[in-house]
């Protein structure tokens, strides 16, 4: 179990081998009569494995048999881990504590490895911070980190050892810095929401109402300030009237005519992007300064020409040879790296990510292709998923037909997504709805919430941050469709419910 808690941070093989060892140990141990007695009347166990049973049932009406079998294989942990745990004697408090300490250590080691890649200490070239997450999806790793931080905060509060408390405090500080630097917006938002909610609940249970009210006011104030600045950012790509850079000019100093595109309408720092452009001068001057071709791509994969004119617009300059010649060597390198605004070169972390999301949003509103843009693509995925559910409302398309149904739906909807970006839901609730319809989705919600309700007085306190992070992750990720995601979820879900169901229920 320690191997699995730590190994799931490092890829498929370190996740699979501990599960194989646990299953082999379970078989070699024997004593199957005692194991059967432990699970026979445990309703939580039967509920946990019933979700895998739903996938087996969905095979009865799938048309893509091989895809269905692959899905069943990926989701075997939904069946195996509850069986291995619930049929075994529960962990002692000391073993439970050690298990989490190894999990925290693995998260820290994984973050150190990823930061080394991000900082350039390895040979891997990182053009996008998401590429620094070398073991799993950038978003999924951020959710693991959010849960690890919640766990460290819990043990920081509960531990008597000063040395351990200092280590946990340093670990939390490092992981928060890591999440901010690598722009892990999803995990950061989940962490803030979960910690805020649990603090409020804890204060209501333990302190006077006046303390809870004060805490609520403080949290509401902080969220209001964040929303205010975030909302203001929505207008950062709109032109500002009266700017000299927005005046349409006739020709460059060399007498060449400017291209004026007044319909595009977006701006950098208030300055229109697609006005006062002379491509002939830009191309000649750029190719004297950089080995990258003017008509090619920057190192992030974007059109280099557009990155250049965006950067010049951010400085309030015309887009000609004189403006390009005024750039420093550092600015040329920044443009090559895909930096499209002079402010972005000085910004890091979540601020940069927020600006990118706003840019994606503005382009999506204009009807442009959202391919490659994380949030806007999800809007296309979700719209397509809803279209499929409307066509198969009760029982869905079956276990193996999700991708085939999406492929057909993208064609029917004439999706703007490029073929390589025509992916599945990236929303676990919708993924269940597509596969098993409204009936399956209702069952999935019962599967999630009923154990939490029944065992609410017995579960370990760390169950609640895990459960809330899982529920939030299902909104933007089809967590249970990948091995790392499904193993993370069912390992901790089964662990907490296994220990809670073994305790006497309190009235």
C-alpha positions as CSV (number, residue, x, y, z in Angstrom):
1,X,0.0,0.0,0.0
2,X,2.9,2.3,0.7
3,X,4.3,1.5,-2.7
4,X,1.0,2.3,-4.3
5,X,0.5,5.6,-2.4
6,X,3.9,6.7,-3.5
7,X,4.1,5.0,-6.9
8,X,1.0,6.6,-8.3
9,X,2.9,9.9,-8.5
10,X,5.4,8.5,-11.0
11,X,3.5,6.9,-13.9
12,X,1.8,3.7,-15.0
13,X,4.4,1.1,-14.0
14,X,4.9,2.3,-10.4
15,X,1.1,2.4,-10.2
16,X,0.5,-1.1,-11.5
17,X,3.3,-3.1,-9.8
18,X,2.1,-2.4,-6.2
19,X,-1.4,-3.4,-7.1
20,X,-0.2,-6.7,-8.6
21,X,1.9,-7.3,-5.4
22,X,-1.1,-6.6,-3.2
23,X,-3.3,-9.0,-5.2
24,X,-0.7,-11.7,-5.1
25,X,-0.2,-11.3,-1.4
26,X,-4.0,-11.5,-0.9
27,X,-4.1,-14.8,-2.8
28,X,-1.1,-16.3,-1.1
29,X,-2.5,-15.3,2.3
30,X,-5.5,-17.5,1.8
31,X,-8.1,-17.6,4.6
32,X,-10.9,-16.8,2.1
33,X,-13.7,-17.7,4.5
34,X,-12.7,-14.9,6.9
35,X,-12.3,-12.5,3.9
36,X,-15.8,-13.4,2.7
37,X,-17.3,-12.8,6.1
38,X,-15.8,-9.3,6.2
39,X,-17.3,-8.2,2.9
40,X,-20.5,-10.3,2.8
41,X,-22.6,-7.9,4.8
42,X,-20.7,-4.7,4.2
43,X,-23.0,-2.6,2.1
44,X,-20.4,0.1,1.4
45,X,-18.1,-2.5,-0.2
46,X,-20.9,-3.7,-2.5
47,X,-21.8,-0.1,-3.4
48,X,-18.1,0.6,-4.3
49,X,-17.8,-2.3,-6.7
50,X,-21.2,-1.7,-8.2
51,X,-19.8,1.1,-10.3
52,X,-17.6,-1.4,-12.1
53,X,-20.6,-3.6,-12.4
54,X,-22.3,-0.7,-14.3
55,X,-19.5,-0.8,-16.8
56,X,-19.9,-4.5,-17.2
57,X,-23.6,-3.9,-17.8
58,X,-22.8,-1.3,-20.4
59,X,-20.9,-3.9,-22.4
60,X,-24.3,-5.5,-23.3
61,X,-25.2,-2.8,-25.7
62,X,-21.8,-1.4,-26.8
63,X,-20.9,-1.7,-30.5
64,X,-17.1,-1.1,-29.9
65,X,-16.2,-4.3,-28.1
66,X,-12.4,-3.8,-28.0
67,X,-12.8,-0.2,-26.7
68,X,-15.1,-1.5,-24.0
69,X,-12.6,-4.2,-23.0
70,X,-9.8,-1.6,-22.8
71,X,-12.0,0.6,-20.6
72,X,-12.8,-2.3,-18.3
73,X,-9.1,-3.1,-18.0
74,X,-8.2,0.5,-17.2
75,X,-10.9,0.6,-14.5
76,X,-10.0,-2.7,-12.8
77,X,-8.8,-0.8,-9.7
78,X,-12.5,0.1,-9.1
79,X,-13.1,-3.6,-8.5
80,X,-9.7,-4.8,-7.2
81,X,-8.8,-2.2,-4.6
82,X,-12.1,-2.3,-2.7
83,X,-11.9,-6.1,-2.6
84,X,-8.3,-6.2,-1.4
85,X,-9.0,-3.6,1.4
86,X,-12.4,-4.4,2.6
87,X,-11.6,-8.1,3.0
88,X,-8.6,-7.4,5.1
89,X,-8.1,-6.3,8.7
90,X,-8.0,-2.4,8.9
91,X,-4.8,-0.5,9.3
92,X,-3.7,0.7,12.7
93,X,-3.5,4.4,13.3
94,X,0.3,4.2,13.1
95,X,0.2,2.4,9.7
96,X,-2.4,4.9,8.4
97,X,-0.1,7.8,9.5
98,X,2.9,6.2,7.8
99,X,1.0,5.6,4.6
100,X,0.2,9.3,4.3
101,X,3.8,10.3,5.2
102,X,5.0,8.3,2.2
103,X,2.3,9.9,0.0
104,X,3.4,13.4,1.0
105,X,7.1,12.4,0.4
106,X,6.2,11.1,-3.1
107,X,4.4,14.3,-4.0
108,X,7.3,16.4,-2.8
109,X,9.9,14.3,-4.8
110,X,7.7,14.4,-7.9
111,X,7.4,18.2,-7.6
112,X,11.2,18.5,-7.2
113,X,11.7,16.5,-10.4
114,X,9.2,18.5,-12.3
115,X,10.7,21.8,-11.1
116,X,14.1,20.7,-12.2
117,X,12.7,20.1,-15.7
118,X,11.0,23.5,-15.6
119,X,14.1,25.3,-14.4
120,X,16.2,23.8,-17.2
121,X,18.4,21.5,-15.2
122,X,17.6,18.6,-17.6
123,X,17.9,18.3,-21.3
124,X,14.2,18.5,-21.8
125,X,13.1,21.8,-23.5
126,X,10.0,23.3,-21.8
127,X,8.1,25.7,-24.0
128,X,4.9,25.5,-22.0
129,X,4.9,25.1,-18.2
130,X,2.5,22.2,-18.6
131,X,5.3,20.2,-20.2
132,X,7.2,20.2,-17.0
133,X,4.7,17.8,-15.4
134,X,6.6,14.7,-16.7
135,X,4.7,11.9,-14.8
136,X,1.1,12.8,-15.5
137,X,-1.3,15.4,-16.7
138,X,-0.5,18.9,-15.4
139,X,-4.1,19.3,-14.1
140,X,-4.2,15.9,-12.4
141,X,-0.9,16.5,-10.7
142,X,-2.2,19.8,-9.3
143,X,-5.2,17.9,-7.7
144,X,-2.8,15.4,-6.1
145,X,-0.8,18.4,-4.7
146,X,-3.9,20.1,-3.4
147,X,-4.9,17.0,-1.4
148,X,-1.3,16.6,-0.2
149,X,-1.3,20.2,1.1
150,X,-4.6,19.6,2.9
151,X,-3.1,16.5,4.5
152,X,0.0,18.3,5.6
153,X,-2.1,21.0,7.1
154,X,-4.0,18.4,9.1
155,X,-0.9,16.7,10.4
156,X,0.7,20.1,11.1
157,X,-2.3,20.8,13.4
158,X,-2.3,17.3,15.0
159,X,1.4,16.4,15.3
160,X,3.2,16.9,18.7
161,X,6.7,16.8,17.2
162,X,8.1,20.2,16.5
163,X,10.4,18.9,13.8
164,X,7.6,17.2,11.9
165,X,5.4,20.4,12.2
166,X,8.3,22.5,10.7
167,X,8.7,19.9,7.9
168,X,5.0,20.0,7.1
169,X,5.0,23.8,7.1
170,X,8.0,23.9,4.7
171,X,6.3,21.3,2.5
172,X,3.1,23.3,2.2
173,X,5.1,26.5,1.4
174,X,7.1,24.7,-1.3
175,X,4.0,23.1,-2.9
176,X,2.1,26.4,-2.9
177,X,5.1,28.1,-4.6
178,X,5.4,25.2,-7.0
179,X,1.7,25.4,-8.0
180,X,1.8,29.1,-8.5
181,X,5.0,29.0,-10.6
182,X,3.8,26.2,-12.8
183,X,0.4,27.9,-13.3
184,X,-1.6,25.1,-11.8
185,X,-4.8,27.1,-11.8
186,X,-7.3,24.1,-11.4
187,X,-5.5,22.7,-8.3
188,X,-5.0,26.2,-6.8
189,X,-8.7,27.0,-7.1
190,X,-9.8,23.6,-5.8
191,X,-7.4,24.1,-2.8
192,X,-8.8,27.6,-2.0
193,X,-12.4,26.5,-2.2
194,X,-11.9,23.3,-0.2
195,X,-9.8,24.9,2.6
196,X,-12.2,27.9,2.8
197,X,-15.3,25.6,3.1
198,X,-13.8,23.3,5.6
199,X,-12.5,26.2,7.8
200,X,-16.1,27.6,7.8
201,X,-17.6,24.2,8.8
202,X,-14.9,23.6,11.5
203,X,-15.5,27.1,13.0
204,X,-19.3,26.5,13.1
205,X,-18.7,23.2,14.9
206,X,-16.0,24.3,17.3
207,X,-16.3,28.1,17.9
208,X,-18.9,30.7,18.8
209,X,-21.1,32.0,16.1
210,X,-19.4,35.4,16.2
211,X,-16.1,33.8,15.3
212,X,-17.7,31.9,12.3
213,X,-19.3,35.1,11.1
214,X,-16.0,37.0,11.3
215,X,-14.3,34.3,9.3
216,X,-17.0,34.3,6.7
217,X,-16.7,38.0,6.3
218,X,-12.9,37.8,5.9
219,X,-13.2,35.0,3.3
220,X,-16.0,36.7,1.5
221,X,-13.9,39.9,1.3
222,X,-10.9,38.1,0.0
223,X,-12.9,36.3,-2.7
224,X,-14.6,39.5,-3.6
225,X,-11.3,41.3,-4.1
226,X,-10.0,38.3,-6.3
227,X,-13.2,38.4,-8.4
228,X,-13.0,42.2,-8.8
229,X,-9.4,42.1,-10.2
230,X,-10.2,39.0,-12.2
231,X,-13.3,40.6,-13.8
232,X,-11.3,43.7,-14.6
233,X,-8.9,41.6,-16.5
234,X,-11.7,40.6,-18.9
235,X,-11.2,43.9,-20.6
236,X,-7.4,43.8,-20.9
237,X,-7.6,43.0,-24.6
238,X,-10.0,45.8,-25.5
239,X,-8.7,49.0,-27.2
240,X,-8.5,52.3,-25.3
241,X,-9.8,55.3,-27.2
242,X,-7.3,58.1,-27.8
243,X,-4.1,56.0,-27.9
244,X,-1.6,57.3,-30.5
245,X,-0.9,53.7,-31.5
246,X,-4.5,53.3,-32.5
247,X,-4.4,56.1,-35.1
248,X,-4.3,54.8,-38.6
249,X,-1.2,55.9,-40.4
250,X,-0.6,55.9,-44.2
251,X,3.0,54.7,-44.7
252,X,6.2,53.8,-42.9
253,X,9.3,56.1,-42.7
254,X,10.5,54.2,-45.8
255,X,7.4,55.1,-47.8
256,X,5.8,51.6,-47.7
257,X,2.0,51.4,-47.2
258,X,0.6,50.1,-43.9
259,X,-1.9,47.2,-43.8
260,X,-5.0,48.2,-41.7
261,X,-7.3,45.5,-40.3
262,X,-9.9,47.4,-38.3
263,X,-12.3,44.4,-38.0
264,X,-10.1,42.2,-35.8
265,X,-10.6,44.7,-32.9
266,X,-8.4,43.1,-30.1
267,X,-5.7,45.0,-28.4
268,X,-2.6,44.6,-26.3
269,X,-2.4,47.0,-23.4
270,X,-5.1,49.1,-25.0
271,X,-3.2,49.3,-28.4
272,X,-4.9,47.7,-31.5
273,X,-3.0,44.7,-32.8
274,X,-3.8,44.6,-36.5
275,X,-3.3,48.2,-37.5
276,X,-0.2,50.0,-38.9
277,X,1.4,46.8,-40.2
278,X,4.0,46.4,-43.0
279,X,5.0,42.8,-43.4
280,X,7.7,43.5,-46.0
281,X,9.7,45.5,-43.5
282,X,9.0,43.2,-40.6
283,X,10.1,40.1,-42.5
284,X,13.3,41.7,-43.7
285,X,14.3,43.2,-40.3
286,X,13.2,40.0,-38.3
287,X,15.2,37.6,-40.4
288,X,18.3,39.7,-39.8
289,X,17.8,39.3,-36.0
290,X,16.5,35.7,-35.6
291,X,17.0,32.3,-37.1
292,X,13.3,31.6,-36.9
293,X,11.4,32.3,-40.2
294,X,9.0,35.1,-40.1
295,X,6.2,33.0,-41.6
296,X,6.9,30.1,-39.3
297,X,6.2,29.3,-35.6
298,X,7.5,30.6,-32.4
299,X,8.8,28.1,-29.8
300,X,5.4,27.7,-28.3
301,X,3.9,26.7,-31.7
302,X,2.0,29.9,-32.4
303,X,2.3,31.9,-35.6
304,X,5.5,33.9,-35.2
305,X,4.2,36.8,-37.3
306,X,1.3,37.3,-35.0
307,X,3.4,37.0,-31.8
308,X,5.7,39.8,-33.2
309,X,2.8,42.2,-34.0
310,X,1.2,41.5,-30.7
311,X,4.4,42.3,-28.9
312,X,5.0,45.5,-30.8
313,X,1.4,46.5,-30.1
314,X,1.9,45.9,-26.4
315,X,4.6,48.6,-26.5
316,X,2.4,51.0,-28.5
317,X,4.6,50.8,-31.6
318,X,3.8,50.6,-35.3
319,X,4.6,47.2,-36.9
320,X,7.5,48.1,-39.1
321,X,11.3,47.9,-39.4
322,X,11.9,50.9,-37.2
323,X,9.8,49.4,-34.3
324,X,11.4,46.0,-34.7
325,X,14.9,47.5,-34.8
326,X,14.2,49.3,-31.5
327,X,13.8,46.0,-29.7
328,X,16.6,44.7,-27.5
329,X,18.2,41.3,-28.0
330,X,16.4,40.0,-24.9
331,X,13.0,41.1,-26.3
332,X,13.8,39.2,-29.6
333,X,14.5,36.1,-27.5
334,X,11.3,36.6,-25.6
335,X,9.3,36.8,-28.9
336,X,11.0,33.6,-30.1
337,X,9.8,31.9,-26.9
338,X,6.3,32.9,-27.6
339,X,6.0,36.0,-25.3
340,X,3.4,38.2,-26.9
341,X,3.3,41.1,-24.5
342,X,6.1,43.0,-22.8
343,X,4.3,42.5,-19.5
344,X,4.3,38.7,-19.8
345,X,8.1,38.6,-19.7
346,X,8.0,40.0,-16.2
347,X,5.1,37.9,-15.0
348,X,5.0,34.3,-13.9
349,X,2.6,31.8,-12.4
350,X,-1.1,32.1,-12.1
351,X,-1.2,35.8,-13.3
352,X,0.2,34.7,-16.7
353,X,-2.2,31.8,-16.9
354,X,-5.2,34.1,-16.2
355,X,-4.1,36.4,-19.0
356,X,-3.9,33.4,-21.4
357,X,-7.4,32.2,-20.4
358,X,-8.8,35.7,-21.1
359,X,-7.1,35.8,-24.5
360,X,-8.5,32.4,-25.3
361,X,-12.0,33.6,-24.2
362,X,-11.9,36.6,-26.5
363,X,-10.8,34.6,-29.5
364,X,-13.5,32.0,-28.8
365,X,-16.2,34.7,-28.7
366,X,-15.0,35.8,-32.1
367,X,-15.7,32.3,-33.5
368,X,-12.1,31.4,-33.9
369,X,-10.8,27.8,-33.7
370,X,-10.3,26.9,-30.0
371,X,-7.9,24.0,-30.8
372,X,-5.0,23.8,-28.3
373,X,-6.7,26.2,-25.8
374,X,-7.5,24.3,-22.6
375,X,-10.6,26.0,-21.3
376,X,-12.3,26.9,-24.6
377,X,-11.8,23.3,-25.9
378,X,-13.6,22.1,-22.8
379,X,-16.6,24.2,-23.8
380,X,-16.6,22.4,-27.1
381,X,-16.2,19.0,-25.4
382,X,-19.1,19.7,-23.0
383,X,-21.4,21.0,-25.8
384,X,-20.7,17.8,-27.8
385,X,-21.3,15.6,-24.8
386,X,-24.7,17.2,-24.1
387,X,-25.5,16.6,-27.8
388,X,-24.8,12.9,-27.5
389,X,-26.8,12.6,-24.2
390,X,-29.8,14.2,-25.9
391,X,-29.6,11.5,-28.5
392,X,-29.3,8.6,-26.0
393,X,-30.9,10.0,-22.8
394,X,-31.8,7.0,-20.7
395,X,-29.0,4.5,-21.0
396,X,-26.3,6.2,-23.0
397,X,-24.1,4.7,-25.7
398,X,-22.5,1.9,-23.7
399,X,-19.1,1.3,-22.2
400,X,-17.0,1.2,-25.3
401,X,-18.8,3.7,-27.6
402,X,-17.8,7.0,-26.0
403,X,-15.0,8.0,-28.4
404,X,-16.8,6.7,-31.5
405,X,-19.9,8.7,-30.4
406,X,-17.8,11.8,-30.0
407,X,-16.2,11.4,-33.4
408,X,-19.6,11.2,-35.0
409,X,-21.0,14.1,-33.0
410,X,-18.1,16.4,-34.0
411,X,-18.8,15.7,-37.6
412,X,-22.6,16.3,-37.1
413,X,-22.0,19.6,-35.3
414,X,-19.4,20.7,-37.8
415,X,-17.0,21.3,-34.9
416,X,-14.3,24.0,-35.2
417,X,-11.8,21.7,-33.4
418,X,-9.0,20.3,-35.4
419,X,-9.1,16.5,-35.7
420,X,-6.3,15.9,-33.3
421,X,-8.1,17.9,-30.6
422,X,-11.5,16.1,-30.9
423,X,-11.3,14.5,-27.6
424,X,-13.7,13.1,-25.0
425,X,-15.6,14.9,-22.2
426,X,-13.0,16.2,-19.7
427,X,-15.9,16.2,-17.3
428,X,-16.6,12.9,-15.3
429,X,-20.3,13.6,-14.8
430,X,-20.8,14.1,-18.5
431,X,-18.6,11.1,-19.3
432,X,-20.9,8.9,-17.2
433,X,-24.0,10.5,-18.8
434,X,-22.7,9.8,-22.3
435,X,-21.8,6.2,-21.5
436,X,-24.8,5.3,-19.3
437,X,-27.4,8.0,-19.8
438,X,-29.4,9.9,-17.1
439,X,-30.0,6.6,-15.3
440,X,-26.3,5.9,-15.1
441,X,-25.5,9.5,-14.0
442,X,-28.1,9.2,-11.2
443,X,-26.5,6.0,-10.1
444,X,-23.1,7.6,-10.1
445,X,-24.3,10.4,-7.8
446,X,-25.7,7.8,-5.4
447,X,-22.3,5.9,-5.6
448,X,-20.5,9.1,-4.7
449,X,-22.7,10.6,-2.0
450,X,-24.4,7.7,-0.2
451,X,-21.2,6.4,1.5
452,X,-20.2,9.9,2.6
453,X,-23.7,10.4,4.1
454,X,-23.9,7.0,5.8
455,X,-20.4,7.1,7.3
456,X,-20.2,10.9,7.9
457,X,-19.7,10.4,11.7
458,X,-16.9,7.8,11.3
459,X,-14.7,8.8,8.4
460,X,-11.3,10.3,9.0
461,X,-11.2,14.1,8.8
462,X,-8.9,13.9,5.8
463,X,-11.7,12.2,3.8
464,X,-13.6,15.5,3.4
465,X,-10.8,17.4,1.6
466,X,-10.2,14.4,-0.6
467,X,-13.9,14.0,-1.3
468,X,-14.4,17.7,-2.2
469,X,-11.3,17.8,-4.4
470,X,-12.5,14.7,-6.2
471,X,-16.0,16.2,-6.8
472,X,-14.5,19.4,-8.1
473,X,-12.0,17.6,-10.3
474,X,-14.9,15.8,-12.0
475,X,-16.1,19.1,-13.3
476,X,-13.0,19.7,-15.5
477,X,-11.5,16.3,-15.9
478,X,-12.7,12.8,-16.7
479,X,-10.7,11.6,-13.8
480,X,-11.9,8.0,-13.9
481,X,-11.0,7.5,-17.5
482,X,-7.2,7.3,-17.0
483,X,-5.2,4.9,-14.8
484,X,-3.6,7.5,-12.7
485,X,-6.9,9.3,-12.0
486,X,-9.0,6.2,-11.3
487,X,-6.3,4.7,-9.0
488,X,-5.9,7.9,-7.1
489,X,-9.7,8.2,-6.6
490,X,-10.5,4.6,-5.7
491,X,-7.4,4.1,-3.5
492,X,-8.2,6.9,-1.2
493,X,-12.0,6.5,-1.4
494,X,-11.7,2.8,-0.5
495,X,-9.1,3.5,2.1
496,X,-11.2,6.0,4.0
497,X,-14.5,4.1,3.7
498,X,-12.8,0.8,4.6
499,X,-11.5,2.2,7.9
500,X,-14.7,4.1,8.6
501,X,-17.0,1.1,8.0
502,X,-14.9,-1.0,10.4
503,X,-15.5,1.5,13.2
504,X,-18.6,1.4,15.4
505,X,-21.1,4.0,14.2
506,X,-21.7,6.8,16.6
507,X,-25.2,8.1,17.2
